[in-house]
Amino acid sequence: MPHVFRSTGGRPSRLRLNSDGRRHPVENVLSVVTLACGLIAFVSAFFPGAHAIGAWLGTVGFVGGFYSQYVSATTAERSLNIVGIVASFVGVAFGIYHGGFYP
């Protein structure tokens, strides 16, 4: 198995949302926005005073994530969508628990 230890000589790998070689600008933006909304909602779940932010961004991330999942074209986009949807759900659940949509 000497081929296992040899370097491939290629560029280092990095995260690519367009793994099929075609551009998907709308799908990429939707995936990143879903992830951002989910992460912000998830972080705000730890602060009871930020329940309105968590509830609203969680709802936007959850609904937008499902649409983004519907139109996604690559596996990398779908992976970001799932992480964003789950984080959004947790954020909206804790946001509602801590006080709901309005301050």
C-alpha distances in whole Angstrom, upper triangle without the diagonal:
4,5,6,8,10,13,14,18,20,23,22,23,26,28,30,32,32,29,30,32,35,38,39,41,44,41,39,42,43,40,40,44,43,40,43,46,44,43,46,48,45,46,50,49,49,53,56,58,55,56,57,54,52,53,54,51,49,51,50,47,47,49,47,44,45,46,43,40,43,42,39,36,33,31,31,35,35,33,35,38,37,37,40,42,41,42,45,46,46,48,51,51,51,54,56,56,57,60,59,59,62,63
4,5,6,7,11,12,15,18,21,21,22,25,28,29,32,32,29,31,31,35,37,39,41,44,41,39,42,43,40,40,44,43,41,43,46,44,43,46,48,46,46,50,50,50,53,56,58,56,56,57,54,52,54,55,51,50,52,51,47,48,50,48,44,46,47,43,41,44,43,39,37,33,32,31,35,36,34,36,39,38,38,41,43,42,43,46,47,47,49,51,52,52,54,57,57,58,61,60,60,63,63
4,5,5,8,9,13,15,18,18,19,22,25,26,29,29,25,27,28,31,34,35,38,40,38,36,39,40,37,37,41,40,38,40,43,42,41,44,46,44,44,48,48,48,51,54,56,54,54,55,52,50,52,52,49,47,49,48,45,45,47,45,42,43,44,40,38,41,40,36,34,30,28,28,32,33,31,33,36,36,35,38,40,40,41,44,45,45,47,49,50,50,52,55,55,56,59,58,57,60,61
4,6,8,10,13,15,17,16,17,21,23,24,27,27,24,26,27,31,33,34,36,39,36,34,37,38,35,35,38,38,35,38,41,39,38,41,43,40,41,45,45,45,48,51,53,50,51,52,49,47,49,49,46,44,47,46,42,42,44,42,39,40,41,38,36,39,38,34,32,28,26,26,30,30,28,30,33,33,32,35,38,37,38,41,42,42,43,46,47,47,49,52,52,53,55,55,54,57,58
4,7,9,12,14,16,16,17,21,23,25,28,29,26,28,29,32,34,36,37,40,37,35,38,39,36,35,39,39,36,38,41,40,38,41,43,41,41,45,45,45,48,51,53,51,51,53,50,47,50,50,46,45,48,47,43,44,46,44,41,42,43,40,38,41,40,36,34,30,28,28,31,32,30,32,35,34,34,36,39,38,38,42,43,43,44,47,48,48,50,52,53,53,56,55,55,58,58
4,6,9,12,14,14,16,20,23,24,28,28,25,27,27,30,32,34,36,39,37,34,37,39,36,35,39,39,36,38,42,40,39,42,44,42,42,46,46,46,49,52,54,51,52,53,50,48,50,50,47,46,48,47,43,44,46,44,41,42,43,40,38,41,39,36,33,30,28,27,31,32,30,32,35,35,34,37,40,39,39,42,44,44,45,48,49,49,51,54,54,55,57,56,56,59,59
4,5,8,11,11,13,17,20,21,25,25,22,24,24,28,29,31,33,36,34,31,34,36,33,32,36,36,34,35,39,38,36,39,42,40,40,44,44,44,47,50,52,49,50,51,48,46,48,48,44,44,46,44,41,42,44,41,38,40,41,37,36,38,37,33,31,28,26,25,29,30,28,30,33,33,32,35,37,37,37,40,42,42,43,46,47,47,49,52,52,53,55,54,54,56,56
4,5,9,10,11,15,18,19,22,22,19,21,21,24,26,29,30,33,31,29,32,34,31,31,34,35,32,34,38,37,35,39,41,39,40,43,44,44,47,50,51,49,49,50,47,45,47,47,43,42,44,43,39,40,42,39,37,38,38,35,34,36,34,31,28,25,24,23,27,28,27,28,31,32,31,34,36,36,37,39,41,41,42,45,46,47,48,51,52,52,54,53,52,55,56
4,7,9,11,15,18,19,23,22,20,22,21,24,26,28,30,33,31,29,32,34,31,31,34,35,33,34,38,37,36,39,41,40,40,43,45,45,47,51,52,49,50,50,47,45,48,47,43,43,45,43,40,41,43,40,37,39,39,36,35,37,35,32,29,26,26,24,27,29,28,29,32,33,32,34,37,38,38,40,42,42,43,46,47,48,49,52,52,53,55,54,53,55,56
4,6,9,12,15,16,19,18,16,18,17,21,22,25,26,29,28,25,28,30,28,27,31,32,30,31,35,34,33,36,38,37,37,41,42,42,45,48,49,46,47,47,44,42,45,44,40,40,42,40,36,38,39,37,34,36,36,32,32,34,32,28,26,23,22,21,24,26,25,26,29,30,29,31,34,35,35,37,39,40,40,43,45,45,46,49,50,50,52,51,50,52,53
4,6,9,12,13,17,17,15,18,16,20,20,23,24,27,26,23,25,28,25,24,28,29,27,28,32,31,30,33,35,34,34,38,39,40,42,45,46,43,44,44,41,39,42,41,37,37,39,37,34,36,37,34,32,34,34,30,30,32,30,26,24,21,21,19,22,24,23,23,27,28,27,29,32,33,32,34,37,37,38,40,42,42,43,46,47,47,49,48,47,49,50
4,7,10,12,16,16,15,18,17,20,21,23,23,26,25,22,24,26,23,22,26,27,24,26,29,29,27,30,32,31,31,35,36,36,39,42,43,40,41,42,38,37,39,38,35,35,37,35,32,33,35,32,30,32,32,28,28,31,29,25,24,20,20,17,20,23,21,21,25,26,24,26,29,30,29,32,34,34,35,37,39,39,40,43,44,44,46,45,44,47,47
4,7,9,12,13,12,15,15,18,18,20,21,23,21,18,21,23,20,19,23,24,21,23,26,26,24,27,30,29,29,32,33,34,36,40,41,38,38,39,35,34,36,36,32,31,34,32,28,30,32,29,26,28,29,25,24,27,26,22,20,17,16,14,17,19,17,17,21,22,21,23,26,26,26,29,31,31,32,34,36,36,37,40,41,42,44,42,41,44,44
4,6,10,11,11,14,14,17,16,17,18,20,19,15,18,20,17,16,20,20,18,19,23,22,21,24,26,25,26,29,30,31,33,36,37,34,35,35,32,30,33,32,28,28,30,28,25,27,28,26,23,26,26,22,22,25,23,20,18,15,15,12,14,17,15,15,18,20,18,20,23,24,23,25,28,28,29,31,33,33,34,37,38,38,40,39,38,40,41
4,7,9,9,13,13,15,14,15,15,17,15,12,15,16,13,12,16,17,14,16,20,19,18,21,23,23,23,26,28,29,31,34,35,31,32,32,29,27,29,29,25,25,27,25,21,23,25,22,19,22,22,18,18,21,20,16,15,12,11,8,10,13,11,11,14,16,15,16,19,20,20,22,25,25,25,28,30,31,31,34,35,36,37,36,35,37,38
4,5,6,10,10,11,11,11,12,15,13,10,13,15,12,12,16,17,15,17,20,20,20,23,25,24,25,28,29,31,33,36,36,33,33,33,30,29,30,29,25,25,27,25,21,23,24,21,19,21,21,17,17,19,17,14,12,10,10,7,9,12,12,11,14,16,16,17,20,21,21,23,25,27,27,29,31,32,32,35,36,37,38,37,35,38,39
4,6,9,9,10,9,8,10,11,9,7,10,12,9,10,13,14,13,15,18,18,19,21,23,23,24,27,28,30,32,34,35,31,32,31,28,27,28,27,23,23,24,22,19,20,21,18,16,17,17,13,13,16,14,10,9,7,8,5,6,9,10,9,11,14,14,15,17,19,20,21,23,25,25,27,29,30,30,33,35,35,36,34,33,36,37
4,5,6,6,6,7,9,12,10,8,12,13,12,13,16,17,17,19,21,22,22,25,26,27,28,31,32,34,36,38,39,35,35,34,31,30,31,30,26,26,27,24,21,23,23,20,18,19,18,15,15,16,14,11,8,7,9,8,8,11,13,13,14,17,18,18,20,23,23,24,26,28,28,30,32,34,34,36,38,39,40,37,36,39,40
4,6,8,9,10,13,15,13,11,15,16,14,15,19,19,18,21,24,23,24,27,28,28,30,32,33,35,37,39,40,37,37,37,33,32,33,32,28,28,29,27,24,24,25,22,20,21,20,17,16,18,15,12,9,7,8,7,9,12,12,14,15,17,18,19,21,23,24,25,27,29,30,31,33,35,35,37,39,40,41,39,38,41,42
4,6,8,10,13,15,13,13,17,17,16,18,21,21,21,24,26,26,27,29,31,31,32,35,36,38,40,42,43,39,39,39,36,34,35,34,30,30,30,28,25,26,26,23,21,21,20,17,17,17,15,12,8,7,9,10,11,13,15,16,17,19,21,22,23,25,27,27,29,31,32,33,35,37,37,39,41,42,44,41,40,43,44
4,7,9,12,15,14,13,17,18,17,19,22,22,22,24,27,27,28,30,32,32,34,36,37,39,41,44,44,41,41,40,37,36,37,35,32,32,32,29,27,28,28,25,23,24,22,19,19,20,17,14,11,10,13,13,13,16,17,18,20,22,23,24,26,28,29,29,32,34,34,35,38,39,39,41,43,44,45,43,41,44,46
4,7,10,12,12,12,15,16,16,17,20,21,22,24,26,26,27,30,31,32,33,36,37,39,41,43,43,40,40,38,35,34,35,33,30,30,30,27,25,26,26,23,21,22,20,17,18,18,15,13,10,10,13,13,13,16,18,18,19,22,23,23,25,27,28,28,31,33,33,34,37,38,38,40,42,43,44,41,39,42,44
4,6,9,9,9,12,14,14,15,17,19,19,21,23,24,25,27,29,30,31,33,35,37,38,40,41,37,37,36,32,32,33,30,27,28,28,25,23,24,24,20,20,21,19,16,17,17,14,12,10,11,14,13,12,15,17,17,18,21,22,21,23,26,27,26,29,31,31,32,35,36,36,38,40,41,42,39,37,39,41
4,6,5,6,9,10,11,12,14,15,17,18,20,21,23,24,26,27,29,30,32,34,36,37,38,34,34,32,29,29,29,27,24,24,24,21,19,21,20,17,16,17,15,12,13,14,10,9,8,9,12,12,10,13,15,14,14,18,19,18,20,23,24,23,26,28,28,28,31,33,32,34,37,38,38,35,33,36,38
4,6,5,6,9,10,11,12,14,15,16,18,20,21,22,24,26,27,28,30,33,34,36,35,32,32,30,27,27,28,25,22,23,23,20,18,20,19,16,16,17,15,12,14,15,12,11,11,12,15,13,11,14,16,15,15,18,19,18,20,23,23,22,25,27,27,27,30,32,31,33,36,36,36,34,31,34,35
4,5,5,6,9,10,11,12,14,15,16,18,20,21,22,24,26,27,28,31,32,34,34,30,30,28,25,25,25,22,20,21,20,17,16,17,16,13,13,14,12,9,12,12,9,9,10,12,15,14,11,13,16,14,13,17,18,16,18,21,21,20,23,25,25,25,28,30,29,30,33,34,34,31,28,31,33
4,6,5,6,9,10,10,12,14,15,16,18,20,21,22,24,26,27,30,31,33,33,29,29,27,25,24,24,22,19,19,19,16,14,16,15,11,11,12,10,7,9,10,7,6,7,9,12,11,7,10,12,11,10,14,15,14,15,18,19,18,21,23,23,23,26,28,27,29,32,33,33,30,28,31,33
4,5,5,6,9,10,11,12,14,15,17,18,20,21,23,24,26,28,30,32,32,28,28,27,24,23,24,22,19,19,20,17,14,16,16,13,12,14,12,9,11,13,10,8,9,9,11,9,7,10,12,9,10,14,14,13,15,18,18,18,21,23,22,23,26,28,27,29,32,32,33,30,28,31,32
4,5,5,6,8,10,10,12,14,15,16,18,20,21,22,24,27,28,29,29,26,26,24,21,21,22,19,16,17,18,14,13,15,15,11,11,14,12,9,12,14,12,11,12,13,15,13,10,12,14,11,11,15,15,13,15,18,17,17,20,22,21,22,25,26,25,27,30,30,30,28,26,28,30
4,6,5,6,9,10,10,12,14,15,16,18,20,21,22,25,26,28,28,24,24,22,19,19,19,17,14,15,15,11,10,12,11,8,8,10,9,6,9,11,9,9,11,13,14,12,9,11,12,10,8,12,13,10,12,15,15,14,17,19,18,19,22,24,23,24,27,28,28,25,23,26,28
4,6,5,6,9,10,11,12,14,15,16,18,20,21,24,25,27,28,24,24,23,20,19,19,18,14,14,15,12,10,11,12,9,7,10,10,6,8,11,10,8,11,11,11,9,6,8,9,6,5,9,10,8,10,13,13,13,16,18,17,18,21,23,22,24,27,27,28,26,24,27,28
4,5,5,6,9,10,10,12,14,15,16,18,20,22,23,26,26,22,22,22,18,17,19,17,14,14,16,13,10,13,14,11,10,13,13,10,12,15,14,12,14,13,14,11,8,11,11,7,8,11,10,8,11,14,13,13,16,18,17,18,21,22,22,24,26,27,27,25,24,26,27
4,5,5,6,8,10,11,12,14,15,16,18,21,22,23,23,20,20,19,15,15,16,14,10,12,13,10,8,11,12,8,8,12,12,9,12,15,14,13,16,16,17,14,11,13,13,10,9,12,12,9,11,14,12,11,15,16,15,16,19,20,19,21,24,24,25,22,20,23,24
4,6,5,6,9,10,11,12,14,15,16,19,21,22,23,19,19,18,15,13,14,13,9,9,10,8,5,8,9,6,5,9,10,8,10,13,13,12,15,15,15,13,10,11,11,8,6,9,9,5,7,10,9,8,11,13,13,13,16,18,17,19,22,22,23,21,19,22,23
4,6,5,6,9,10,10,12,14,15,18,19,21,22,19,19,18,15,14,15,14,11,10,12,11,7,10,12,10,8,12,13,11,12,15,15,14,16,15,15,12,10,11,10,6,6,8,7,4,7,9,8,8,12,13,12,14,17,17,17,20,22,22,23,22,20,23,24
4,5,5,6,8,10,11,12,14,16,17,20,20,16,17,16,13,12,14,13,9,10,13,11,8,11,13,11,11,14,15,13,15,18,18,17,19,19,18,15,13,14,13,10,10,12,10,7,10,12,9,9,13,14,12,14,17,17,16,19,21,21,22,21,19,21,22
4,6,5,6,8,10,11,12,15,16,17,18,14,14,13,10,9,10,9,5,6,9,7,5,9,11,9,9,13,14,13,15,18,18,17,20,20,20,18,15,15,15,12,11,12,11,7,9,11,8,7,10,12,9,11,14,14,13,16,18,18,19,17,15,18,19
4,6,5,6,9,10,11,13,15,17,18,14,14,14,11,9,10,10,7,6,9,9,6,8,11,10,9,12,14,13,14,17,18,17,20,20,19,17,14,14,13,10,9,10,8,5,6,7,5,4,8,8,7,9,12,12,12,15,17,17,18,17,16,19,20
4,5,5,6,8,10,12,13,16,17,14,14,15,12,10,12,13,9,9,12,12,9,11,15,14,12,16,18,16,17,20,21,19,22,21,20,17,16,16,14,11,12,12,9,7,9,9,6,7,10,10,8,11,14,13,13,16,18,18,19,18,18,20,20
4,5,5,6,9,11,11,14,14,10,11,12,8,7,10,10,7,8,12,11,10,12,15,14,14,17,19,18,19,22,23,22,25,24,23,20,19,19,18,14,14,15,12,10,12,12,9,8,12,11,8,11,13,12,12,15,17,16,17,16,15,17,17
4,6,5,6,9,10,12,13,9,9,9,7,4,7,8,6,5,9,10,8,10,13,13,13,16,18,17,19,22,23,22,25,25,24,22,20,19,18,15,14,14,12,10,10,10,7,6,8,8,4,7,10,9,8,11,13,13,14,13,12,15,15
4,5,5,7,10,12,13,11,10,12,10,7,10,12,9,8,11,13,11,12,15,16,14,17,20,19,19,22,24,23,26,25,23,21,20,19,17,15,14,14,11,9,10,9,5,6,8,6,4,8,10,9,9,12,13,13,15,15,15,17,18
4,5,6,8,11,12,9,10,12,10,8,11,13,11,11,14,15,13,15,18,18,17,20,23,22,22,26,27,25,28,27,25,23,22,22,20,17,17,17,14,12,14,13,9,10,12,10,7,11,12,10,11,14,15,14,16,16,16,18,17
4,5,5,8,8,6,7,9,7,5,9,11,10,10,13,14,13,15,18,18,18,21,23,23,24,27,28,27,30,29,28,26,24,24,22,19,19,19,16,14,15,14,11,10,12,10,7,9,11,9,8,12,12,11,12,13,13,14,14
4,5,7,9,7,7,10,9,6,9,12,11,10,13,15,14,15,18,19,18,21,23,23,24,27,28,27,31,30,28,26,25,24,22,20,19,18,16,14,14,13,10,10,10,8,5,8,8,5,6,10,9,8,11,12,13,15,14
4,6,9,8,9,12,12,9,12,15,14,13,17,18,17,18,22,22,22,24,27,26,27,30,31,30,33,32,30,28,27,26,24,22,22,21,18,17,17,15,12,13,14,10,9,12,12,8,9,12,11,10,13,14,16,17,16
4,5,6,7,10,10,9,12,14,14,14,17,19,18,20,23,23,23,26,28,28,29,32,33,32,35,34,33,30,29,29,27,24,24,23,21,19,20,18,15,15,16,13,10,13,13,9,9,12,12,9,11,13,14,15,13
4,5,5,9,10,9,11,14,15,14,17,19,19,20,23,24,24,26,29,29,30,32,34,33,37,36,35,33,31,30,29,26,26,25,22,21,21,19,16,16,16,13,11,12,12,8,8,10,9,6,8,10,12,12,11
4,6,8,9,10,11,14,15,15,17,19,20,21,23,24,25,27,29,29,31,33,35,34,38,37,36,34,32,32,30,28,27,27,24,22,22,21,18,17,18,16,13,14,14,11,9,12,12,8,9,11,12,11,8
4,6,5,6,9,10,11,12,14,16,16,18,20,21,22,24,26,26,27,30,31,31,34,34,33,30,29,28,27,24,23,23,21,19,19,19,15,14,15,14,10,11,13,10,8,11,12,9,9,10,10,10,8
4,6,5,6,9,10,10,12,14,15,16,18,19,20,22,24,25,26,28,30,30,33,33,32,30,28,27,26,24,23,22,20,18,18,17,14,13,13,12,9,8,10,7,4,7,8,6,6,6,7,8,7
4,5,5,6,8,10,11,12,14,15,17,18,19,21,23,23,25,27,29,29,32,33,32,30,28,27,27,24,22,23,21,18,18,18,16,13,14,14,10,9,11,10,6,8,10,9,7,6,5,6,6
4,6,5,6,8,10,11,12,14,15,16,17,20,21,21,23,25,26,26,30,30,29,27,25,25,24,21,20,20,19,16,16,16,14,11,13,13,9,9,12,11,8,10,13,11,11,10,8,9,9
4,6,5,6,8,10,10,11,14,15,15,18,20,20,21,24,25,25,28,28,27,25,23,23,22,19,18,18,16,13,13,13,10,8,10,9,5,6,9,8,5,8,10,10,10,9,8,11,11
4,6,5,6,9,10,10,12,14,15,17,18,19,21,23,24,25,28,29,28,26,24,23,23,20,18,18,17,14,13,13,12,9,9,9,6,4,7,8,4,6,9,9,9,7,6,9,11
4,5,5,6,9,10,11,12,14,16,17,18,20,21,23,23,27,28,27,26,23,22,22,20,18,18,18,14,13,15,13,9,11,12,9,7,11,11,8,9,13,13,12,9,6,9,11
4,5,5,6,8,10,10,11,14,15,15,17,20,21,21,24,25,24,22,20,19,19,16,15,16,14,11,11,13,10,7,10,11,8,7,11,12,10,12,15,15,14,12,10,12,14
4,5,5,6,9,10,10,12,14,15,16,18,20,20,23,24,23,21,19,18,18,15,13,13,12,9,8,9,8,4,6,8,5,5,8,9,8,10,13,13,14,11,10,14,15
4,5,5,6,8,9,11,12,14,15,17,19,19,23,24,23,22,19,18,19,17,14,14,14,11,9,11,11,7,8,10,8,6,9,12,10,10,14,15,15,11,10,13,16
4,6,5,6,8,10,11,12,14,15,16,17,21,22,22,21,17,17,18,15,13,14,14,11,10,12,12,8,10,13,11,9,13,15,13,14,17,18,17,14,12,15,17
4,6,5,5,8,10,10,11,14,15,15,19,19,19,17,14,14,14,12,9,11,10,7,6,9,8,5,8,11,9,9,12,14,13,15,18,18,19,16,14,18,20
4,6,5,6,9,10,10,13,15,15,19,19,19,18,15,14,14,12,9,10,10,8,5,8,8,5,6,10,10,8,11,14,13,14,17,18,19,16,15,18,21
4,5,5,7,9,10,11,13,14,18,19,19,19,16,14,16,14,11,12,13,11,8,11,12,9,10,13,13,11,14,17,16,16,19,21,20,17,15,19,22
4,5,5,6,8,10,11,12,16,17,17,17,13,13,14,12,9,11,13,10,8,12,13,10,12,15,14,13,16,19,18,18,22,23,23,20,17,21,23
4,5,5,6,8,10,10,14,14,14,14,10,9,11,9,6,8,9,7,6,9,10,9,10,13,14,13,16,18,18,19,22,23,23,21,19,22,25
4,5,5,6,9,10,13,15,15,15,12,10,12,12,8,9,12,10,7,11,13,11,11,15,16,15,17,20,20,20,23,24,25,22,20,24,27
4,5,5,6,9,12,14,15,16,12,11,14,13,9,12,14,12,11,14,16,14,15,18,18,17,20,23,22,22,25,27,27,24,22,25,28
4,5,5,6,10,11,12,12,8,8,11,10,7,10,12,10,10,14,15,13,15,18,18,18,21,23,23,24,26,28,28,25,23,26,29
4,6,5,9,10,10,11,8,6,9,9,6,8,11,10,9,12,15,14,15,18,19,19,21,23,23,24,27,28,29,26,25,28,31
4,6,9,11,12,14,11,9,13,13,10,11,15,14,12,16,18,17,17,21,22,21,23,26,26,26,29,31,31,28,26,30,32
4,7,10,12,13,10,9,13,13,11,13,16,15,15,18,20,19,20,23,23,23,25,28,28,28,31,33,33,30,28,31,34
4,6,8,9,6,6,10,10,9,11,14,14,14,17,18,18,19,22,23,23,25,28,28,29,31,33,33,31,29,32,34
4,7,9,7,8,11,12,11,14,16,16,17,20,21,21,23,25,26,27,29,31,31,32,35,36,37,34,33,36,38
4,5,5,6,9,10,11,13,15,16,17,19,20,21,23,25,26,27,29,31,31,33,35,36,37,35,33,37,39
4,5,5,6,9,10,11,13,14,15,17,18,20,21,23,24,25,27,29,30,31,33,35,36,34,33,36,38
4,5,5,6,9,10,11,12,14,16,17,18,20,22,23,24,26,28,28,30,32,33,35,33,32,35,36
4,5,5,6,9,10,11,12,14,15,16,18,20,21,22,24,26,26,28,30,31,32,30,29,32,33
4,5,5,6,9,10,10,12,14,15,16,18,20,21,22,24,25,27,28,30,31,29,28,31,33
4,5,5,6,9,10,11,12,14,16,17,18,20,21,23,24,26,27,29,30,29,28,31,33
4,6,5,6,9,10,11,12,14,16,16,18,20,21,22,24,26,27,28,26,25,28,30
4,6,5,6,9,10,10,12,14,15,16,18,20,20,22,24,25,27,24,23,26,28
4,5,5,6,8,10,11,12,14,15,16,18,20,21,23,24,26,24,23,27,28
4,6,5,6,8,10,11,12,14,16,17,18,20,21,22,24,23,22,26,27
4,6,5,6,8,10,10,12,14,15,16,18,20,21,22,20,19,23,24
4,6,5,6,9,10,10,12,14,15,16,18,20,21,19,18,22,24
4,5,5,6,9,10,11,12,14,15,17,18,20,19,19,22,24
4,5,5,6,9,10,11,12,14,15,16,18,17,17,20,21
4,5,5,6,8,10,10,12,14,15,16,14,14,17,19
4,5,5,6,9,10,11,12,14,16,14,14,18,19
4,6,5,6,8,10,11,12,14,13,14,18,19
4,5,5,6,9,10,10,12,11,12,15,15
4,6,5,6,8,10,11,9,9,12,14
4,5,5,6,9,10,9,11,14,16
4,5,5,6,9,9,11,14,14
4,5,5,6,6,7,10,11
4,5,5,4,7,9,11
4,6,7,10,12,13
4,6,9,11,10
4,7,7,7
4,6,8
4,7
4
